[in-house]
Amino acid sequence: MVKKLSTLLPFLTIGLILLASALFMGKAANGDSAIMDELAHIPAGYDYVRYLDYRLNPEHPPLVKALAATPLLFSDAFSFPTDQKSWTSDVNGQWDAGHEFLYESGNNADKIISLARIFPMLLTLLMIILVFLWSRELLGTWWALLPTFLFGFSPAILAHGHYVTTDIGAALGIFLGLCGFVSFLLKPSGKIIILAGLALGVAELMKFSSVLLIPFLFLLLVIFYAAETIRKVRSGNAPQNISFYAKRAWYYFRSYLLILLVALALIYGTYLLFTINYPPERQISDTTTILASASPQLLVNIDLFLVKSPVLRPLGEYLLGVIMVLQRSAGGNTGYFLGAVTNIGWWYYFPVVFLLKEPLPSLILILLATLFALAGIVKNARESVSVKKTFSDYLGTRFPEFAMLLFIVLYVGYSMSSTLNIGFRHLFPVLPLVYILAASGLKTWVREKKERKTPLHSVPTFSRTPYPKKASTSYKIKTAFITILIIWYAGEAFGVSPYFLSYFNQIGGGTQYGFRYVTDSNYDWGQDLKRFAVWTKENHIQKIAVDYFGGGDPHYYLGDTAESWHSSLGDPREKNIEWLAVSVNILSQAFGQKVPWLDTKPENNYEWLAKLKPTNAAYGQIPVPDARAGTSIFIYHL
């Protein structure tokens, strides 16, 4: 009985993690209004699954949006603005179409948003399960619970896991693509090749940043083959005929091409479905307009060729999205960070945001594992005669670990070089990998044993001997330390619920004051509009000026109580309005120090508000509000 319970306990724990994550996300989803990107993604997904037309939101692949919109087909018929300019003549009129679909067509916006969020939450729960399954292969059942727990209780994941966006999809797709390819390298077979290709195809249909996987997987293949060849030669039993190595290289390269072809077939089939009713003439016209000023010209010419082909136009729509993402990444996005406002980004943006928004207990665990790993590298370097031999042996015994580490380094390096700095969410593809590697390092640290040089996926698991018969004092202290950090980590999720989007750790000022450092999808994405409507009713507000950033519509929730406003309109009291509500994302950009080339005017920077309301250190440069709706809407009594 005890043995059976011990076997079931890890899976019961997984069930509890999934249940807690679902409840956390469900509570947040019920209270959050539409965030900015949902205004475009929800109508686009409905367009795909109901009309099989891809004229909206080509900048993102269809899979997450289409899945999110699927429940809408089984509910009441919703009116879609196919008779409006946003559909009939605008090129990618996603924002207007979203506003009309949600708030101006007689639909129940909250019902649409709630139904659309079901599949994103299911994808997040699926990702939690996949983290456990992959970690279990690498670390054993019990230690797999640690990265699974860290991912499932992450405030950032709980925040974005219930939104109709591509960020969780990107993490899920890249995770599948990477794990599928590593599985092929370790245990090659025809079946694995097909599965790896499907996994890569899913990744490409989740988010266009997954395109990075294509060259990365080829790099992995080259490294794996080179290390394998070096080990064979060094063993002394390797064939001396060069044709053996040439055939082996050709097998790997051919398999890689087959994986790409399977992925391409899945991409083609999906885009074929969702472009069936997209008029070819309209697709050509839209594509030509969107790419009028795009580069590089070679890609533009290829895309125009594809969309003009009756057979290849689905691939043309896919390539259009890739080009749009490349253009946006190069063009940057105006944002606020550490007191400054610019449109060219900061190379240190993502490391700093990670340190500010990742809970302190997980940062401590990651740091501890990193220091222990570095100490091991230094020790091995001192003892080893050949660095080349040591590295080759490492690749032979822990290649999955190496693949994850290399992807983290390259992906973070690419992100740091980008001018598109709009949120911690862009680091989601590496987050589960970081947690898994941290757990691997901590496992070795706690066990106080040198791992045997066998493949990582077959290393004797800690689950077989979870508690030594005679636990040392060191073992007990280390275990207790990790346990305390785990409890602290869980407390962070419970403490911030349901305001997960605005979570910052204690170094970052906490949830109440994290906006001083960075905003946008890190803090204010428009999620508090429904809470703001409740606040106005509870405080019997008759009229309030509203300057709102997000995917909601103040008039939909507040009716005539809301008066649309912006800074250049001046003091609302001139129109007998004594209350003003402003999204903190707008305030941070208004009061941040702007780079000289940004064309801003004083009347757009709320200078008049700064003269009416004081500031203090807690609120940084922003005037102190008299009240707040949720975390992100600042309310002033003038």
Rosetta blueprint (number, residue, H / E / L):
1 M L
2 V H
3 K H
4 K H
5 L H
6 S H
7 T H
8 L H
9 L H
10 P H
11 F H
12 L H
13 T H
14 I H
15 G H
16 L H
17 I H
18 L H
19 L H
20 A H
21 S H
22 A H
23 L H
24 F H
25 M H
26 G H
27 K H
28 A H
29 A H
30 N H
31 G H
32 D L
33 S L
34 A L
35 I L
36 M L
37 D L
38 E H
39 L H
40 A H
41 H H
42 I H
43 P H
44 A H
45 G H
46 Y H
47 D H
48 Y H
49 V H
50 R H
51 Y H
52 L L
53 D L
54 Y L
55 R L
56 L L
57 N L
58 P L
59 E L
60 H L
61 P L
62 P L
63 L H
64 V H
65 K H
66 A H
67 L H
68 A H
69 A H
70 T H
71 P H
72 L H
73 L H
74 F H
75 S L
76 D L
77 A L
78 F L
79 S L
80 F L
81 P L
82 T L
83 D L
84 Q L
85 K H
86 S H
87 W H
88 T H
89 S L
90 D L
91 V L
92 N L
93 G L
94 Q H
95 W H
96 D H
97 A H
98 G H
99 H H
100 E H
101 F H
102 L H
103 Y H
104 E L
105 S L
106 G L
107 N L
108 N L
109 A H
110 D H
111 K H
112 I H
113 I H
114 S H
115 L H
116 A H
117 R L
118 I H
119 F H
120 P H
121 M H
122 L H
123 L H
124 T H
125 L H
126 L H
127 M H
128 I H
129 I H
130 L H
131 V H
132 F H
133 L H
134 W H
135 S H
136 R H
137 E H
138 L H
139 L H
140 G L
141 T H
142 W H
143 W H
144 A H
145 L H
146 L H
147 P H
148 T H
149 F H
150 L H
151 F H
152 G H
153 F L
154 S L
155 P H
156 A H
157 I H
158 L H
159 A H
160 H H
161 G L
162 H L
163 Y L
164 V L
165 T L
166 T L
167 D H
168 I H
169 G H
170 A H
171 A H
172 L H
173 G H
174 I H
175 F H
176 L H
177 G H
178 L H
179 C H
180 G H
181 F H
182 V H
183 S H
184 F H
185 L H
186 L H
187 K L
188 P L
189 S L
190 G H
191 K H
192 I H
193 I H
194 I H
195 L H
196 A H
197 G H
198 L H
199 A H
200 L H
201 G H
202 V H
203 A H
204 E H
205 L H
206 M H
207 K L
208 F H
209 S H
210 S H
211 V H
212 L H
213 L H
214 I H
215 P H
216 F H
217 L H
218 F H
219 L H
220 L H
221 L H
222 V H
223 I H
224 F H
225 Y H
226 A H
227 A H
228 E H
229 T H
230 I H
231 R H
232 K H
233 V H
234 R H
235 S H
236 G L
237 N L
238 A L
239 P L
240 Q L
241 N L
242 I H
243 S H
244 F H
245 Y H
246 A H
247 K H
248 R H
249 A H
250 W H
251 Y H
252 Y H
253 F H
254 R H
255 S H
256 Y H
257 L H
258 L H
259 I H
260 L H
261 L H
262 V H
263 A H
264 L H
265 A H
266 L H
267 I H
268 Y H
269 G H
270 T H
271 Y H
272 L H
273 L H
274 F H
275 T L
276 I L
277 N L
278 Y L
279 P L
280 P H
281 E H
282 R H
283 Q H
284 I H
285 S H
286 D H
287 T H
288 T H
289 T H
290 I H
291 L L
292 A L
293 S L
294 A L
295 S L
296 P L
297 Q H
298 L H
299 L H
300 V H
301 N H
302 I H
303 D H
304 L H
305 F H
306 L H
307 V H
308 K L
309 S L
310 P L
311 V L
312 L L
313 R H
314 P H
315 L H
316 G H
317 E H
318 Y H
319 L H
320 L H
321 G H
322 V H
323 I H
324 M H
325 V H
326 L H
327 Q H
328 R H
329 S H
330 A H
331 G H
332 G L
333 N L
334 T L
335 G E
336 Y E
337 F E
338 L L
339 G L
340 A E
341 V E
342 T E
343 N L
344 I L
345 G L
346 W L
347 W L
348 Y L
349 Y H
350 F H
351 P H
352 V H
353 V H
354 F H
355 L H
356 L H
357 K H
358 E L
359 P L
360 L H
361 P H
362 S H
363 L H
364 I H
365 L H
366 I H
367 L H
368 L H
369 A H
370 T H
371 L H
372 F H
373 A H
374 L H
375 A H
376 G H
377 I H
378 V H
379 K H
380 N H
381 A H
382 R H
383 E H
384 S L
385 V L
386 S L
387 V H
388 K H
389 K H
390 T H
391 F H
392 S H
393 D H
394 Y H
395 L H
396 G H
397 T H
398 R L
399 F H
400 P H
401 E H
402 F H
403 A H
404 M H
405 L H
406 L H
407 F H
408 I H
409 V H
410 L H
411 Y H
412 V H
413 G H
414 Y H
415 S H
416 M H
417 S H
418 S L
419 T L
420 L L
421 N L
422 I L
423 G L
424 F H
425 R H
426 H H
427 L H
428 F H
429 P H
430 V H
431 L H
432 P H
433 L H
434 V H
435 Y H
436 I H
437 L H
438 A H
439 A H
440 S H
441 G H
442 L H
443 K H
444 T H
445 W H
446 V H
447 R H
448 E L
449 K L
450 K L
451 E L
452 R L
453 K L
454 T L
455 P L
456 L H
457 H H
458 S H
459 V L
460 P L
461 T L
462 F H
463 S H
464 R H
465 T L
466 P L
467 Y L
468 P L
469 K L
470 K L
471 A L
472 S L
473 T H
474 S H
475 Y H
476 K H
477 I H
478 K H
479 T H
480 A H
481 F H
482 I H
483 T H
484 I H
485 L H
486 I H
487 I H
488 W H
489 Y H
490 A H
491 G H
492 E H
493 A H
494 F H
495 G H
496 V H
497 S L
498 P L
499 Y L
500 F H
501 L H
502 S H
503 Y L
504 F L
505 N L
506 Q L
507 I L
508 G L
509 G L
510 G H
511 T H
512 Q H
513 Y H
514 G H
515 F H
516 R H
517 Y L
518 V E
519 T L
520 D H
521 S H
522 N H
523 Y L
524 D L
525 W L
526 G L
527 Q L
528 D L
529 L H
530 K H
531 R H
532 F H
533 A H
534 V H
535 W H
536 T H
537 K H
538 E H
539 N L
540 H L
541 I L
542 Q L
543 K L
544 I E
545 A E
546 V E
547 D E
548 Y L
549 F L
550 G L
551 G L
552 G L
553 D L
554 P H
555 H H
556 Y H
557 Y H
558 L H
559 G H
560 D H
561 T H
562 A E
563 E E
564 S E
565 W L
566 H L
567 S H
568 S H
569 L H
570 G L
571 D L
572 P H
573 R H
574 E H
575 K H
576 N L
577 I L
578 E L
579 W E
580 L E
581 A E
582 V E
583 S E
584 V H
585 N H
586 I H
587 L H
588 S H
589 Q H
590 A H
591 F H
592 G L
593 Q E
594 K E
595 V L
596 P L
597 W L
598 L L
599 D L
600 T L
601 K L
602 P H
603 E H
604 N H
605 N L
606 Y L
607 E H
608 W H
609 L H
610 A H
611 K H
612 L H
613 K L
614 P L
615 T L
616 N L
617 A H
618 A H
619 Y H
620 G L
621 Q L
622 I L
623 P L
624 V L
625 P L
626 D L
627 A E
628 R E
629 A E
630 G L
631 T L
632 S L
633 I E
634 F E
635 I E
636 Y E
637 H E
638 L L
